[in-house]
Amino acid sequence: MADRIRVLIVDDIPETRDHLAKLLGFEPDIEVAGTASSGAEAIAEATKILPDVILMDINMPDMDGIAATERLSAQVPSAAVVMMSVQGEADYLRRSMLAGAREFLVKPFSSDELTASIRQVYSREREKAGRAVIAAAASRAAEPDHLGTVVAVFSPKGGVGRTTIAVNLAVAAATELNKKVVLIDGSFQFGDVAVLLNLNPKDKSMFELVSDLEGADPDVVNSFTVAHSSGIHVVLAPPSPEMADAITPAAVKQVVEALRQRYELVVIDCAAWFNDTTLGILDLADVVLTVLTLEITSIKNIRLFLEVAEKLGYDDKIRLVLNRADTTLGIRVADVEHSIGRKVDNTIVSDGRAVVYALNRGVPFVLSNREAQVSQDVLRLAIAMTGPAASTGNREAREEDHKATQKGKSLFAWR
């Protein structure tokens, strides 16, 4: 079968190799193309048979799985590595991802977990390859009509102002730059976008959207967005955390690809941790706005994220945003740049009074206090994401409409 996933099994224990081969033998879309008993043998075999997925044990005598994966990433980049280990510590996961692994399975795992991981990494790699081909063709054609820009706002640490920046960036691009903007709350368990915009989810959220999703018709997808008085449209997070389990990476990809056909700018507020869905969003994004603050824990997490991002191929699209850049905490911007090994691209000042006041009212500060320095910093960021300012003739009308809509409302006036 042309679409069968060709798998190479690497484990130094013969019984484990045989057991995995038998499990995969029952899957009609998976073919065991070969086996290897060591890291060195895995490299030689993978170079010869060019598998789609490599099941790699982490502990082997001559060359461990991490070292072998690092070499395979360079020599056979088309093969996606799924690391296997009896040890599930965070350090093993981090080292595996840095080496180029796409998934990490902790032994013992079920047959369903194994096959799901193989299919997910295979699908993700095929999608990335397809996007690369499409992007190259689009670049050569230089067609005037193009898809909207997808901006993922991410931070490996919570509490750095990620959601606030995402919301105000989207609103600034719409009101000040006259862009057609959609904002997606990608923190599907505990999203706060609805709170910051004073929107009631009701029966319109990502949960309802993916539940009724058929194909990727932009009109159908757009019907599940919520219009905000600033002019942006919003795809809200589900109202209950347990609903997030129904939102798959494939469904999110469908939604994003459909929305970028209709909107000039797609802003996604990502969750502050790595999972399949977040990785899928970062894969799709044209720009990854990575937010940090002048705190040692934030700087440490950013440094680790940048190491992983380089291995995952995100390095060229990352743009670092230093939030609360003028706070006096004993750490200078130069210290941060030296620690993480790259320059900060944009800075946003700290303005606790304006930001918290706007948050508690459910009104973005770029609307309620557009002359403030923090608003101007976000506007500069929006310009960097979308280009020079377009006509702003409808800005005043939107602001008046927004004031009328928001008058007398606050977070505690939800209904």
PyMOL commands that set and color helices and strands:
alter all, ss='L'
color gray80, all
select helices_A, chain A and resi 14-25+39-49+65-75+90-99+111-141+162-175+193-196+206-211+218-222+241-246+249-262+276-284+296-312+315-317+333-340+352-361+365-368+373-386+395-406+411-413
alter helices_A, ss='H'
color red, helices_A
select strands_A, chain A and resi 5-10+30-36+53-57+80-85+103-106+149-154+181-186+226-227+233-235+265-270+287-292+318-323+346-348
alter strands_A, ss='S'
color yellow, strands_A
deselect
rebuild
show_as cartoon
